[in-house]
Amino acid sequence: MLDASEIVVFLGPSLSREKAEQIVSADFRPPAKRGDIQQAARDGARIICLIDGVFFQECSVAHKEVIYALEAGAKVLGASSMGALRASELDVYGMEGVVIIYEAYKNGRLVSDDEVALTFDPFSFEPSSEPLVNIRNNLDLAWQMDVISATTKDKLFHCALACYFPDRTYERMFSDASGKVHEKELLRLREYLAREKRDFKMEDALLALKRVRELAEE
């Protein structure tokens, strides 16, 4: 059983620290920037879980530092956001990717960093925009449930895609789609999202932390 000080988790807007601490005891650090993974390995971390990282504010996590951590003997996991992206690129070197978003990058369904990018409060990490991957998947589910047509799904997704990521929200998508999509479908979608909307980044983050707990207990 590893000590909490030997487990480093880079976490921000994908999941609240309060919820994370209910799953595993760890050294929780803010979203990773360039050099943070390498530093965690140098600090003696045996498990490093990369969930959130910076994309545009500062230099993002480098591939070489993940490889450095792996070669130092640390188990490195990635999920949800920057972690999913890096895991899809570095799993051949031993980085472990966790679930839906990682697999979507791995199989090429997702390509751009923009899919998981969002803006958040630098102190509370509370998100202020919606990641495109959440919108994409919730629209797919709404279509599968016959809430909206395939044509409406595509139109709404392109409205979201066309929006610069700091301004991307469901409300902005609805506003931009006004006049392009039948209002009855928009109303049905609003009602569906109010009941059934899922946060896929949060779900993957939770699963990643459960995986960390399993590894720590081995």
C-alpha positions as CSV (number, residue, x, y, z in Angstrom):
1,M,0.0,0.0,0.0
2,L,1.5,3.3,-1.1
3,D,1.6,6.4,1.1
4,A,-0.4,9.3,-0.1
5,S,2.8,11.3,-0.6
6,E,3.9,8.7,-3.3
7,I,0.8,9.4,-5.4
8,V,0.6,12.7,-7.4
9,V,-2.6,13.7,-9.1
10,F,-2.9,16.7,-11.4
11,L,-6.5,17.9,-11.1
12,G,-8.4,21.0,-11.8
13,P,-11.8,21.7,-13.5
14,S,-12.6,18.1,-14.5
15,L,-13.5,17.1,-10.9
16,S,-13.6,18.8,-7.6
17,R,-10.9,18.0,-5.1
18,E,-13.6,17.3,-2.5
19,K,-15.0,14.4,-4.6
20,A,-11.5,13.3,-5.6
21,E,-10.4,13.0,-1.9
22,Q,-13.4,10.7,-1.3
23,I,-11.8,8.2,-3.7
24,V,-8.1,8.2,-3.0
25,S,-5.6,9.9,-0.7
26,A,-3.0,11.6,-2.8
27,D,-0.8,14.7,-3.3
28,F,-3.3,16.7,-5.4
29,R,-1.6,19.4,-7.5
30,P,-3.1,22.0,-9.9
31,P,-3.4,21.4,-13.7
32,A,0.0,20.4,-14.9
33,K,2.2,22.6,-17.0
34,R,5.6,22.0,-18.7
35,G,8.0,20.3,-16.3
36,D,5.4,19.3,-13.6
37,I,5.4,15.6,-14.5
38,Q,9.1,15.4,-14.4
39,Q,9.2,17.2,-11.1
40,A,6.7,14.8,-9.6
41,A,8.9,11.9,-10.6
42,R,11.9,13.6,-9.1
43,D,9.9,14.1,-5.9
44,G,9.6,10.3,-5.6
45,A,6.1,9.7,-6.9
46,R,5.3,6.1,-7.6
47,I,2.0,6.8,-9.3
48,I,1.3,9.9,-11.3
49,C,-2.2,10.6,-12.6
50,L,-2.5,13.4,-15.2
51,I,-6.1,14.5,-15.5
52,D,-6.0,18.3,-16.1
53,G,-3.2,20.3,-17.6
54,V,-2.8,23.7,-19.2
55,F,-3.2,24.1,-22.9
56,F,-2.9,27.7,-23.9
57,Q,-2.1,29.7,-20.7
58,E,1.4,28.2,-20.4
59,C,3.5,25.5,-22.1
60,S,1.8,22.2,-21.8
61,V,3.1,18.9,-20.6
62,A,5.9,17.6,-22.8
63,H,6.0,14.0,-24.1
64,K,9.6,13.6,-22.9
65,E,8.8,14.3,-19.3
66,V,6.2,11.6,-19.2
67,I,8.7,9.2,-20.7
68,Y,11.2,10.4,-18.1
69,A,8.7,9.6,-15.3
70,L,8.1,6.1,-16.8
71,E,11.8,5.4,-17.1
72,A,12.2,6.5,-13.4
73,G,9.8,3.7,-12.5
74,A,6.6,5.6,-11.9
75,K,3.2,4.4,-13.1
76,V,1.7,7.2,-15.2
77,L,-2.0,7.3,-16.0
78,G,-3.9,9.8,-18.1
79,A,-7.6,10.5,-18.4
80,S,-10.3,13.1,-19.0
81,S,-8.5,16.1,-20.4
82,M,-4.8,16.7,-21.1
83,G,-4.2,13.3,-19.5
84,A,-6.4,11.5,-22.1
85,L,-4.6,13.3,-24.9
86,R,-1.1,12.5,-23.7
87,A,-2.1,8.9,-22.9
88,S,-3.3,8.3,-26.5
89,E,0.1,9.5,-27.7
90,L,2.3,7.7,-25.2
91,D,0.6,4.5,-24.3
92,V,3.1,2.7,-26.5
93,Y,5.7,3.8,-24.0
94,G,3.7,2.5,-21.0
95,M,1.4,5.4,-20.0
96,E,-2.0,4.0,-19.1
97,G,-5.1,5.7,-20.6
98,V,-8.4,5.5,-18.9
99,V,-11.7,5.1,-20.6
100,I,-13.9,7.1,-22.9
101,I,-12.1,10.2,-23.9
102,Y,-8.7,8.5,-24.1
103,E,-10.2,5.8,-26.3
104,A,-11.8,8.4,-28.6
105,Y,-8.4,10.1,-29.1
106,K,-6.7,6.7,-29.6
107,N,-9.1,5.6,-32.3
108,G,-9.1,9.0,-34.0
109,R,-12.6,10.1,-33.3
110,L,-11.1,13.0,-31.4
111,V,-8.1,14.8,-32.8
112,S,-7.9,18.4,-31.6
113,D,-6.9,19.7,-28.2
114,D,-9.9,21.9,-28.6
115,E,-12.2,19.0,-27.8
116,V,-11.2,19.0,-24.1
117,A,-10.2,22.7,-23.7
118,L,-12.2,25.0,-21.4
119,T,-11.7,28.0,-19.3
120,F,-11.9,28.0,-15.5
121,D,-11.4,30.1,-12.4
122,P,-7.7,30.0,-11.5
123,F,-8.4,29.7,-7.8
124,S,-11.5,27.5,-7.5
125,F,-11.0,25.7,-10.8
126,E,-14.7,26.1,-11.4
127,P,-15.3,25.7,-15.2
128,S,-16.7,28.7,-17.0
129,S,-17.1,27.1,-20.5
130,E,-18.2,23.7,-21.7
131,P,-15.7,21.3,-23.4
132,L,-16.6,20.3,-26.9
133,V,-16.3,16.6,-26.1
134,N,-19.1,16.9,-23.5
135,I,-21.3,18.7,-26.1
136,R,-20.5,16.2,-28.8
137,N,-21.3,13.1,-26.7
138,N,-24.5,14.6,-25.2
139,L,-25.8,15.5,-28.6
140,D,-25.0,12.0,-29.8
141,L,-27.0,10.5,-26.9
142,A,-29.9,12.9,-27.5
143,W,-30.0,11.7,-31.2
144,Q,-29.8,8.1,-30.1
145,M,-32.8,8.7,-27.8
146,D,-34.8,10.3,-30.7
147,V,-34.8,13.7,-28.9
148,I,-33.3,15.4,-31.9
149,S,-32.8,14.4,-35.6
150,A,-29.4,13.6,-37.1
151,T,-29.6,16.9,-39.1
152,T,-30.3,18.9,-36.0
153,K,-27.5,17.1,-34.1
154,D,-25.0,18.1,-36.9
155,K,-26.2,21.7,-37.0
156,L,-26.0,22.1,-33.3
157,F,-22.5,20.5,-33.1
158,H,-21.2,22.8,-35.9
159,C,-22.6,25.8,-33.9
160,A,-20.6,24.6,-30.9
161,L,-17.5,23.8,-33.0
162,A,-17.5,27.3,-34.6
163,C,-17.4,28.9,-31.2
164,Y,-14.1,29.9,-29.7
165,F,-13.6,27.5,-26.7
166,P,-13.6,30.2,-23.9
167,D,-17.1,31.2,-25.1
168,R,-18.4,27.7,-25.6
169,T,-21.5,26.9,-23.5
170,Y,-24.8,25.1,-24.2
171,E,-26.6,28.5,-24.0
172,R,-24.3,29.9,-26.7
173,M,-24.9,26.8,-28.8
174,F,-28.7,27.3,-28.5
175,S,-28.4,31.0,-29.3
176,D,-26.3,30.4,-32.4
177,A,-28.7,27.7,-33.6
178,S,-31.7,29.9,-33.3
179,G,-33.4,30.2,-36.7
180,K,-31.3,27.2,-38.0
181,V,-33.1,24.5,-36.1
182,H,-36.8,23.9,-35.4
183,E,-37.7,25.5,-32.0
184,K,-39.6,22.4,-30.9
185,E,-36.4,20.3,-31.2
186,L,-34.4,22.9,-29.3
187,L,-37.0,22.8,-26.5
188,R,-36.9,19.0,-26.4
189,L,-33.2,19.1,-26.2
190,R,-33.2,21.7,-23.4
191,E,-35.5,19.5,-21.4
192,Y,-33.4,16.4,-22.1
193,L,-30.2,18.1,-21.1
194,A,-31.8,19.3,-17.9
195,R,-32.6,15.7,-17.0
196,E,-29.9,13.6,-18.6
197,K,-26.9,15.7,-19.4
198,R,-23.6,13.9,-18.6
199,D,-20.2,15.3,-17.8
200,F,-17.9,12.8,-19.6
201,K,-14.7,14.5,-18.4
202,M,-15.8,14.2,-14.8
203,E,-16.8,10.5,-15.3
204,D,-13.4,9.7,-16.7
205,A,-11.7,11.5,-13.9
206,L,-13.6,9.5,-11.3
207,L,-12.7,6.2,-13.1
208,A,-9.0,7.3,-13.3
209,L,-8.9,7.9,-9.5
210,K,-10.5,4.5,-8.9
211,R,-7.8,3.0,-11.0
212,V,-5.1,4.9,-9.0
213,R,-6.6,3.5,-5.8
214,E,-6.4,0.0,-7.2
215,L,-2.7,0.4,-8.1
216,A,-1.9,1.9,-4.7
217,E,-3.4,-1.1,-3.0
218,E,-1.5,-3.7,-5.0
